[in-house]
Amino acid sequence: MFREVVPAGPPARGEQSSVDRIRDVALKTFAVHGTEATSLRMIAESAGVSIGLVQHHFKTKGNLITAVDEYVMAVLGQSLAGPLPGAPTDPVSAVAHRVTDLVSNHAPVIDYMCRAVVDCTPMGVRIFDGLVDIGRGHWDQLAEQGLVRPGLDPDWVALNPMVLVLGIFIVRSHLDRHLPDPFTSPAQLDRWQKATDALIRSGQIIAPEPKTDGG
């Protein structure tokens, strides 16, 4: 699960830039072509380094895949996991900001995640189950605060919002044909956040009672 993931320690001084560059190129290439169809030579050429340097840092493609997987899990965990802020913060907006920040700052991670989930790879299963775990934790917290509408299915109250967001990520390249600007532009992310917030808030959330001056 995401909460158990701890990013690997930094490489030795002088190696950070090349290791990160190779990993980042591998992340993008795996997202486009899949891990099976991607060779170390393809990654080396895209990264502008020799295949020998790739092998020096990672030894094998399997090790490179593991490094990418650990990086993706760490980014997702750091971006999405953790308890929600308490009142008076709007919990729906708090989660939405985490998601839109992830899209804005880590688009290649989103691409890799979607590829893994759609292909149903072991990494895709790990990601999906981790997202469900995070979602359930958030909704359990909201239920404890009395903010979840009564009578909702206890499984689908967490699954529906997660599937809604994940589905948008998977088809987002098609969305661009139906929006005035790319989905990942600030204006369109803001529109999506507000529309999704309204949908979840009206269907699953009880608005907290406003605090009065008298307590």
Rosetta constraint file for C-alpha pairs under 8 A:
AtomPair CA 1 CA 5 HARMONIC 6.94 0.50
AtomPair CA 1 CA 126 HARMONIC 7.18 0.50
AtomPair CA 1 CA 127 HARMONIC 7.89 0.50
AtomPair CA 1 CA 129 HARMONIC 7.39 0.50
AtomPair CA 1 CA 130 HARMONIC 4.86 0.50
AtomPair CA 1 CA 133 HARMONIC 7.44 0.50
AtomPair CA 2 CA 73 HARMONIC 6.07 0.50
AtomPair CA 2 CA 74 HARMONIC 6.92 0.50
AtomPair CA 2 CA 76 HARMONIC 7.09 0.50
AtomPair CA 2 CA 77 HARMONIC 4.71 0.50
AtomPair CA 2 CA 81 HARMONIC 7.12 0.50
AtomPair CA 2 CA 130 HARMONIC 5.76 0.50
AtomPair CA 3 CA 77 HARMONIC 6.16 0.50
AtomPair CA 3 CA 81 HARMONIC 6.78 0.50
AtomPair CA 3 CA 82 HARMONIC 7.96 0.50
AtomPair CA 5 CA 70 HARMONIC 7.50 0.50
AtomPair CA 5 CA 73 HARMONIC 6.67 0.50
AtomPair CA 5 CA 74 HARMONIC 5.88 0.50
AtomPair CA 5 CA 77 HARMONIC 7.34 0.50
AtomPair CA 6 CA 74 HARMONIC 6.44 0.50
AtomPair CA 7 CA 70 HARMONIC 6.72 0.50
AtomPair CA 7 CA 71 HARMONIC 6.58 0.50
AtomPair CA 7 CA 74 HARMONIC 5.67 0.50
AtomPair CA 8 CA 70 HARMONIC 7.70 0.50
AtomPair CA 10 CA 16 HARMONIC 7.10 0.50
AtomPair CA 11 CA 15 HARMONIC 6.09 0.50
AtomPair CA 11 CA 16 HARMONIC 5.87 0.50
AtomPair CA 11 CA 19 HARMONIC 7.76 0.50
AtomPair CA 12 CA 16 HARMONIC 7.01 0.50
AtomPair CA 15 CA 19 HARMONIC 6.05 0.50
AtomPair CA 16 CA 20 HARMONIC 5.97 0.50
AtomPair CA 17 CA 21 HARMONIC 5.98 0.50
AtomPair CA 18 CA 22 HARMONIC 6.07 0.50
AtomPair CA 19 CA 23 HARMONIC 6.12 0.50
AtomPair CA 19 CA 57 HARMONIC 6.74 0.50
AtomPair CA 20 CA 24 HARMONIC 5.93 0.50
AtomPair CA 21 CA 25 HARMONIC 6.10 0.50
AtomPair CA 21 CA 47 HARMONIC 6.51 0.50
AtomPair CA 22 CA 26 HARMONIC 6.03 0.50
AtomPair CA 22 CA 43 HARMONIC 7.06 0.50
AtomPair CA 22 CA 44 HARMONIC 7.21 0.50
AtomPair CA 22 CA 47 HARMONIC 5.86 0.50
AtomPair CA 22 CA 54 HARMONIC 7.00 0.50
AtomPair CA 23 CA 27 HARMONIC 6.08 0.50
AtomPair CA 23 CA 64 HARMONIC 7.15 0.50
AtomPair CA 23 CA 67 HARMONIC 7.25 0.50
AtomPair CA 23 CA 68 HARMONIC 6.19 0.50
AtomPair CA 24 CA 28 HARMONIC 6.41 0.50
AtomPair CA 24 CA 68 HARMONIC 7.88 0.50
AtomPair CA 25 CA 29 HARMONIC 6.05 0.50
AtomPair CA 25 CA 43 HARMONIC 6.37 0.50
AtomPair CA 25 CA 46 HARMONIC 6.75 0.50
AtomPair CA 25 CA 47 HARMONIC 5.97 0.50
AtomPair CA 26 CA 30 HARMONIC 5.81 0.50
AtomPair CA 26 CA 43 HARMONIC 5.80 0.50
AtomPair CA 26 CA 64 HARMONIC 7.74 0.50
AtomPair CA 26 CA 65 HARMONIC 7.98 0.50
AtomPair CA 26 CA 68 HARMONIC 7.32 0.50
AtomPair CA 27 CA 31 HARMONIC 6.19 0.50
AtomPair CA 27 CA 68 HARMONIC 6.06 0.50
AtomPair CA 27 CA 108 HARMONIC 6.77 0.50
AtomPair CA 27 CA 109 HARMONIC 7.31 0.50
AtomPair CA 27 CA 112 HARMONIC 6.65 0.50
AtomPair CA 28 CA 32 HARMONIC 6.46 0.50
AtomPair CA 28 CA 108 HARMONIC 5.75 0.50
AtomPair CA 28 CA 111 HARMONIC 7.60 0.50
AtomPair CA 28 CA 112 HARMONIC 7.11 0.50
AtomPair CA 29 CA 33 HARMONIC 5.99 0.50
AtomPair CA 29 CA 34 HARMONIC 7.31 0.50
AtomPair CA 29 CA 38 HARMONIC 7.05 0.50
AtomPair CA 29 CA 43 HARMONIC 7.08 0.50
AtomPair CA 30 CA 34 HARMONIC 4.44 0.50
AtomPair CA 30 CA 35 HARMONIC 5.00 0.50
AtomPair CA 30 CA 38 HARMONIC 6.47 0.50
AtomPair CA 30 CA 112 HARMONIC 6.90 0.50
AtomPair CA 31 CA 35 HARMONIC 7.91 0.50
AtomPair CA 31 CA 108 HARMONIC 7.51 0.50
AtomPair CA 31 CA 111 HARMONIC 5.60 0.50
AtomPair CA 31 CA 112 HARMONIC 4.34 0.50
AtomPair CA 31 CA 113 HARMONIC 7.85 0.50
AtomPair CA 31 CA 115 HARMONIC 5.84 0.50
AtomPair CA 31 CA 116 HARMONIC 7.96 0.50
AtomPair CA 32 CA 111 HARMONIC 7.87 0.50
AtomPair CA 32 CA 112 HARMONIC 7.93 0.50
AtomPair CA 32 CA 115 HARMONIC 7.83 0.50
AtomPair CA 33 CA 37 HARMONIC 5.90 0.50
AtomPair CA 33 CA 38 HARMONIC 6.27 0.50
AtomPair CA 34 CA 38 HARMONIC 6.40 0.50
AtomPair CA 34 CA 115 HARMONIC 7.43 0.50
AtomPair CA 35 CA 65 HARMONIC 7.48 0.50
AtomPair CA 38 CA 42 HARMONIC 6.50 0.50
AtomPair CA 38 CA 43 HARMONIC 7.50 0.50
AtomPair CA 39 CA 43 HARMONIC 6.59 0.50
AtomPair CA 39 CA 61 HARMONIC 7.54 0.50
AtomPair CA 40 CA 44 HARMONIC 6.09 0.50
AtomPair CA 40 CA 51 HARMONIC 6.60 0.50
AtomPair CA 40 CA 54 HARMONIC 7.23 0.50
AtomPair CA 40 CA 61 HARMONIC 6.39 0.50
AtomPair CA 41 CA 45 HARMONIC 6.12 0.50
AtomPair CA 41 CA 51 HARMONIC 5.71 0.50
AtomPair CA 42 CA 46 HARMONIC 6.20 0.50
AtomPair CA 43 CA 47 HARMONIC 6.01 0.50
AtomPair CA 44 CA 48 HARMONIC 6.01 0.50
AtomPair CA 44 CA 49 HARMONIC 5.13 0.50
AtomPair CA 44 CA 50 HARMONIC 5.63 0.50
AtomPair CA 44 CA 51 HARMONIC 5.20 0.50
AtomPair CA 44 CA 54 HARMONIC 6.51 0.50
AtomPair CA 45 CA 49 HARMONIC 6.27 0.50
AtomPair CA 45 CA 50 HARMONIC 7.20 0.50
AtomPair CA 45 CA 51 HARMONIC 7.81 0.50
AtomPair CA 49 CA 53 HARMONIC 6.62 0.50
AtomPair CA 49 CA 54 HARMONIC 7.55 0.50
AtomPair CA 50 CA 54 HARMONIC 6.78 0.50
AtomPair CA 51 CA 55 HARMONIC 6.27 0.50
AtomPair CA 52 CA 56 HARMONIC 5.98 0.50
AtomPair CA 53 CA 57 HARMONIC 6.32 0.50
AtomPair CA 54 CA 58 HARMONIC 6.02 0.50
AtomPair CA 54 CA 59 HARMONIC 7.19 0.50
AtomPair CA 55 CA 59 HARMONIC 4.17 0.50
AtomPair CA 55 CA 60 HARMONIC 6.23 0.50
AtomPair CA 58 CA 63 HARMONIC 5.64 0.50
AtomPair CA 58 CA 64 HARMONIC 5.58 0.50
AtomPair CA 59 CA 63 HARMONIC 6.76 0.50
AtomPair CA 59 CA 64 HARMONIC 7.94 0.50
AtomPair CA 60 CA 64 HARMONIC 6.52 0.50
AtomPair CA 61 CA 65 HARMONIC 6.12 0.50
AtomPair CA 62 CA 66 HARMONIC 6.24 0.50
AtomPair CA 63 CA 67 HARMONIC 6.21 0.50
AtomPair CA 64 CA 68 HARMONIC 6.24 0.50
AtomPair CA 65 CA 69 HARMONIC 6.07 0.50
AtomPair CA 66 CA 70 HARMONIC 6.11 0.50
AtomPair CA 67 CA 71 HARMONIC 6.19 0.50
AtomPair CA 68 CA 72 HARMONIC 6.14 0.50
AtomPair CA 69 CA 73 HARMONIC 6.18 0.50
AtomPair CA 69 CA 123 HARMONIC 7.20 0.50
AtomPair CA 70 CA 74 HARMONIC 6.06 0.50
AtomPair CA 71 CA 75 HARMONIC 6.18 0.50
AtomPair CA 72 CA 76 HARMONIC 6.15 0.50
AtomPair CA 72 CA 109 HARMONIC 5.93 0.50
AtomPair CA 72 CA 113 HARMONIC 7.76 0.50
AtomPair CA 73 CA 77 HARMONIC 5.96 0.50
AtomPair CA 73 CA 127 HARMONIC 7.37 0.50
AtomPair CA 74 CA 78 HARMONIC 5.99 0.50
AtomPair CA 75 CA 79 HARMONIC 5.94 0.50
AtomPair CA 75 CA 109 HARMONIC 7.81 0.50
AtomPair CA 76 CA 80 HARMONIC 5.85 0.50
AtomPair CA 76 CA 81 HARMONIC 7.57 0.50
AtomPair CA 76 CA 102 HARMONIC 7.83 0.50
AtomPair CA 77 CA 81 HARMONIC 5.06 0.50
AtomPair CA 79 CA 98 HARMONIC 6.04 0.50
AtomPair CA 79 CA 99 HARMONIC 7.51 0.50
AtomPair CA 79 CA 101 HARMONIC 7.81 0.50
AtomPair CA 79 CA 102 HARMONIC 6.29 0.50
AtomPair CA 80 CA 95 HARMONIC 7.58 0.50
AtomPair CA 80 CA 98 HARMONIC 5.91 0.50
AtomPair CA 80 CA 99 HARMONIC 6.98 0.50
AtomPair CA 80 CA 134 HARMONIC 7.46 0.50
AtomPair CA 81 CA 134 HARMONIC 5.89 0.50
AtomPair CA 82 CA 134 HARMONIC 7.93 0.50
AtomPair CA 83 CA 137 HARMONIC 7.74 0.50
AtomPair CA 83 CA 138 HARMONIC 6.65 0.50
AtomPair CA 83 CA 141 HARMONIC 7.66 0.50
AtomPair CA 84 CA 91 HARMONIC 6.43 0.50
AtomPair CA 84 CA 94 HARMONIC 7.10 0.50
AtomPair CA 84 CA 95 HARMONIC 7.56 0.50
AtomPair CA 84 CA 138 HARMONIC 6.70 0.50
AtomPair CA 84 CA 141 HARMONIC 7.70 0.50
AtomPair CA 85 CA 89 HARMONIC 6.30 0.50
AtomPair CA 85 CA 91 HARMONIC 6.89 0.50
AtomPair CA 85 CA 94 HARMONIC 7.51 0.50
AtomPair CA 86 CA 91 HARMONIC 7.66 0.50
AtomPair CA 89 CA 94 HARMONIC 7.35 0.50
AtomPair CA 90 CA 94 HARMONIC 6.21 0.50
AtomPair CA 91 CA 95 HARMONIC 6.34 0.50
AtomPair CA 92 CA 96 HARMONIC 6.21 0.50
AtomPair CA 92 CA 197 HARMONIC 6.12 0.50
AtomPair CA 92 CA 200 HARMONIC 7.61 0.50
AtomPair CA 92 CA 201 HARMONIC 6.88 0.50
AtomPair CA 93 CA 97 HARMONIC 6.02 0.50
AtomPair CA 93 CA 193 HARMONIC 7.98 0.50
AtomPair CA 93 CA 197 HARMONIC 6.57 0.50
AtomPair CA 94 CA 98 HARMONIC 6.55 0.50
AtomPair CA 95 CA 99 HARMONIC 6.42 0.50
AtomPair CA 96 CA 100 HARMONIC 6.16 0.50
AtomPair CA 96 CA 193 HARMONIC 6.14 0.50
AtomPair CA 96 CA 197 HARMONIC 7.22 0.50
AtomPair CA 97 CA 101 HARMONIC 5.92 0.50
AtomPair CA 97 CA 193 HARMONIC 7.90 0.50
AtomPair CA 98 CA 102 HARMONIC 6.26 0.50
AtomPair CA 99 CA 103 HARMONIC 6.41 0.50
AtomPair CA 100 CA 104 HARMONIC 6.10 0.50
AtomPair CA 100 CA 189 HARMONIC 6.59 0.50
AtomPair CA 100 CA 193 HARMONIC 7.46 0.50
AtomPair CA 101 CA 105 HARMONIC 5.94 0.50
AtomPair CA 102 CA 106 HARMONIC 5.38 0.50
AtomPair CA 102 CA 107 HARMONIC 7.23 0.50
AtomPair CA 102 CA 110 HARMONIC 7.96 0.50
AtomPair CA 103 CA 107 HARMONIC 5.23 0.50
AtomPair CA 103 CA 110 HARMONIC 6.88 0.50
AtomPair CA 103 CA 184 HARMONIC 6.99 0.50
AtomPair CA 104 CA 184 HARMONIC 6.73 0.50
AtomPair CA 106 CA 110 HARMONIC 6.66 0.50
AtomPair CA 107 CA 111 HARMONIC 6.37 0.50
AtomPair CA 108 CA 112 HARMONIC 6.18 0.50
AtomPair CA 109 CA 113 HARMONIC 6.01 0.50
AtomPair CA 110 CA 114 HARMONIC 6.14 0.50
AtomPair CA 110 CA 169 HARMONIC 7.17 0.50
AtomPair CA 111 CA 115 HARMONIC 6.24 0.50
AtomPair CA 112 CA 116 HARMONIC 6.17 0.50
AtomPair CA 113 CA 117 HARMONIC 6.13 0.50
AtomPair CA 113 CA 124 HARMONIC 6.80 0.50
AtomPair CA 113 CA 127 HARMONIC 7.14 0.50
AtomPair CA 114 CA 118 HARMONIC 6.00 0.50
AtomPair CA 114 CA 124 HARMONIC 7.89 0.50
AtomPair CA 114 CA 166 HARMONIC 7.75 0.50
AtomPair CA 114 CA 169 HARMONIC 7.02 0.50
AtomPair CA 114 CA 170 HARMONIC 5.67 0.50
AtomPair CA 115 CA 119 HARMONIC 5.99 0.50
AtomPair CA 115 CA 124 HARMONIC 7.75 0.50
AtomPair CA 116 CA 120 HARMONIC 5.91 0.50
AtomPair CA 116 CA 121 HARMONIC 5.53 0.50
AtomPair CA 116 CA 122 HARMONIC 7.91 0.50
AtomPair CA 116 CA 123 HARMONIC 6.09 0.50
AtomPair CA 116 CA 124 HARMONIC 4.19 0.50
AtomPair CA 116 CA 125 HARMONIC 7.88 0.50
AtomPair CA 117 CA 121 HARMONIC 6.72 0.50
AtomPair CA 117 CA 123 HARMONIC 7.60 0.50
AtomPair CA 117 CA 124 HARMONIC 3.99 0.50
AtomPair CA 117 CA 125 HARMONIC 6.54 0.50
AtomPair CA 117 CA 127 HARMONIC 7.28 0.50
AtomPair CA 117 CA 128 HARMONIC 6.74 0.50
AtomPair CA 118 CA 124 HARMONIC 7.36 0.50
AtomPair CA 119 CA 124 HARMONIC 7.20 0.50
AtomPair CA 120 CA 124 HARMONIC 5.23 0.50
AtomPair CA 120 CA 125 HARMONIC 6.17 0.50
AtomPair CA 121 CA 125 HARMONIC 6.30 0.50
AtomPair CA 122 CA 126 HARMONIC 6.20 0.50
AtomPair CA 123 CA 127 HARMONIC 6.12 0.50
AtomPair CA 124 CA 128 HARMONIC 6.05 0.50
AtomPair CA 125 CA 129 HARMONIC 6.02 0.50
AtomPair CA 126 CA 130 HARMONIC 6.04 0.50
AtomPair CA 127 CA 131 HARMONIC 6.17 0.50
AtomPair CA 128 CA 132 HARMONIC 6.29 0.50
AtomPair CA 129 CA 133 HARMONIC 6.15 0.50
AtomPair CA 130 CA 134 HARMONIC 6.26 0.50
AtomPair CA 131 CA 135 HARMONIC 6.11 0.50
AtomPair CA 131 CA 162 HARMONIC 7.27 0.50
AtomPair CA 132 CA 136 HARMONIC 6.06 0.50
AtomPair CA 132 CA 158 HARMONIC 7.14 0.50
AtomPair CA 132 CA 159 HARMONIC 6.68 0.50
AtomPair CA 132 CA 162 HARMONIC 7.12 0.50
AtomPair CA 133 CA 137 HARMONIC 6.20 0.50
AtomPair CA 134 CA 138 HARMONIC 6.33 0.50
AtomPair CA 135 CA 139 HARMONIC 6.25 0.50
AtomPair CA 135 CA 158 HARMONIC 5.40 0.50
AtomPair CA 135 CA 159 HARMONIC 7.36 0.50
AtomPair CA 135 CA 162 HARMONIC 6.85 0.50
AtomPair CA 136 CA 140 HARMONIC 5.92 0.50
AtomPair CA 136 CA 158 HARMONIC 5.34 0.50
AtomPair CA 137 CA 141 HARMONIC 6.25 0.50
AtomPair CA 138 CA 142 HARMONIC 6.35 0.50
AtomPair CA 139 CA 143 HARMONIC 6.02 0.50
AtomPair CA 139 CA 148 HARMONIC 7.68 0.50
AtomPair CA 139 CA 157 HARMONIC 7.41 0.50
AtomPair CA 139 CA 158 HARMONIC 6.28 0.50
AtomPair CA 140 CA 144 HARMONIC 6.22 0.50
AtomPair CA 141 CA 145 HARMONIC 6.47 0.50
AtomPair CA 142 CA 146 HARMONIC 6.39 0.50
AtomPair CA 142 CA 147 HARMONIC 5.32 0.50
AtomPair CA 142 CA 148 HARMONIC 6.15 0.50
AtomPair CA 143 CA 147 HARMONIC 5.64 0.50
AtomPair CA 143 CA 148 HARMONIC 5.17 0.50
AtomPair CA 146 CA 206 HARMONIC 7.66 0.50
AtomPair CA 147 CA 205 HARMONIC 5.57 0.50
AtomPair CA 147 CA 206 HARMONIC 4.72 0.50
AtomPair CA 147 CA 207 HARMONIC 6.65 0.50
AtomPair CA 147 CA 208 HARMONIC 6.61 0.50
AtomPair CA 148 CA 204 HARMONIC 5.82 0.50
AtomPair CA 148 CA 205 HARMONIC 4.79 0.50
AtomPair CA 148 CA 206 HARMONIC 5.64 0.50
AtomPair CA 149 CA 203 HARMONIC 7.84 0.50
AtomPair CA 149 CA 204 HARMONIC 5.37 0.50
AtomPair CA 149 CA 205 HARMONIC 5.51 0.50
AtomPair CA 149 CA 206 HARMONIC 5.61 0.50
AtomPair CA 152 CA 156 HARMONIC 7.72 0.50
AtomPair CA 152 CA 157 HARMONIC 6.39 0.50
AtomPair CA 152 CA 204 HARMONIC 7.58 0.50
AtomPair CA 153 CA 157 HARMONIC 5.88 0.50
AtomPair CA 154 CA 158 HARMONIC 7.36 0.50
AtomPair CA 155 CA 159 HARMONIC 6.32 0.50
AtomPair CA 156 CA 160 HARMONIC 5.42 0.50
AtomPair CA 157 CA 161 HARMONIC 7.38 0.50
AtomPair CA 157 CA 204 HARMONIC 7.24 0.50
AtomPair CA 158 CA 162 HARMONIC 6.66 0.50
AtomPair CA 159 CA 163 HARMONIC 6.01 0.50
AtomPair CA 160 CA 164 HARMONIC 6.07 0.50
AtomPair CA 161 CA 165 HARMONIC 6.30 0.50
AtomPair CA 161 CA 200 HARMONIC 7.18 0.50
AtomPair CA 162 CA 166 HARMONIC 6.05 0.50
AtomPair CA 163 CA 167 HARMONIC 5.72 0.50
AtomPair CA 164 CA 168 HARMONIC 6.37 0.50
AtomPair CA 165 CA 169 HARMONIC 6.43 0.50
AtomPair CA 166 CA 170 HARMONIC 6.32 0.50
AtomPair CA 167 CA 171 HARMONIC 6.36 0.50
AtomPair CA 168 CA 172 HARMONIC 5.57 0.50
AtomPair CA 171 CA 175 HARMONIC 6.64 0.50
AtomPair CA 172 CA 176 HARMONIC 6.76 0.50
AtomPair CA 172 CA 183 HARMONIC 6.70 0.50
AtomPair CA 173 CA 177 HARMONIC 7.88 0.50
AtomPair CA 173 CA 183 HARMONIC 7.88 0.50
AtomPair CA 174 CA 178 HARMONIC 7.60 0.50
AtomPair CA 175 CA 179 HARMONIC 6.43 0.50
AtomPair CA 175 CA 182 HARMONIC 7.91 0.50
AtomPair CA 175 CA 183 HARMONIC 6.68 0.50
AtomPair CA 176 CA 180 HARMONIC 7.60 0.50
AtomPair CA 176 CA 181 HARMONIC 6.74 0.50
AtomPair CA 176 CA 182 HARMONIC 5.01 0.50
AtomPair CA 176 CA 183 HARMONIC 5.73 0.50
AtomPair CA 179 CA 183 HARMONIC 7.11 0.50
AtomPair CA 179 CA 188 HARMONIC 7.76 0.50
AtomPair CA 181 CA 185 HARMONIC 6.62 0.50
AtomPair CA 181 CA 187 HARMONIC 7.84 0.50
AtomPair CA 181 CA 188 HARMONIC 6.66 0.50
AtomPair CA 182 CA 188 HARMONIC 6.93 0.50
AtomPair CA 183 CA 188 HARMONIC 5.26 0.50
AtomPair CA 183 CA 189 HARMONIC 6.19 0.50
AtomPair CA 184 CA 188 HARMONIC 6.51 0.50
AtomPair CA 184 CA 189 HARMONIC 5.87 0.50
AtomPair CA 185 CA 189 HARMONIC 6.12 0.50
AtomPair CA 186 CA 190 HARMONIC 6.10 0.50
AtomPair CA 187 CA 191 HARMONIC 6.33 0.50
AtomPair CA 188 CA 192 HARMONIC 6.08 0.50
AtomPair CA 189 CA 193 HARMONIC 6.02 0.50
AtomPair CA 190 CA 194 HARMONIC 6.21 0.50
AtomPair CA 191 CA 195 HARMONIC 6.18 0.50
AtomPair CA 192 CA 196 HARMONIC 5.98 0.50
AtomPair CA 193 CA 197 HARMONIC 5.85 0.50
AtomPair CA 194 CA 198 HARMONIC 6.14 0.50
AtomPair CA 195 CA 199 HARMONIC 6.33 0.50
AtomPair CA 196 CA 200 HARMONIC 6.23 0.50
AtomPair CA 197 CA 201 HARMONIC 5.79 0.50
AtomPair CA 198 CA 202 HARMONIC 5.90 0.50
AtomPair CA 199 CA 203 HARMONIC 6.20 0.50
AtomPair CA 200 CA 204 HARMONIC 5.64 0.50
AtomPair CA 200 CA 205 HARMONIC 6.93 0.50
AtomPair CA 201 CA 205 HARMONIC 4.84 0.50
AtomPair CA 201 CA 206 HARMONIC 7.51 0.50
AtomPair CA 201 CA 207 HARMONIC 7.98 0.50
AtomPair CA 211 CA 215 HARMONIC 6.31 0.50
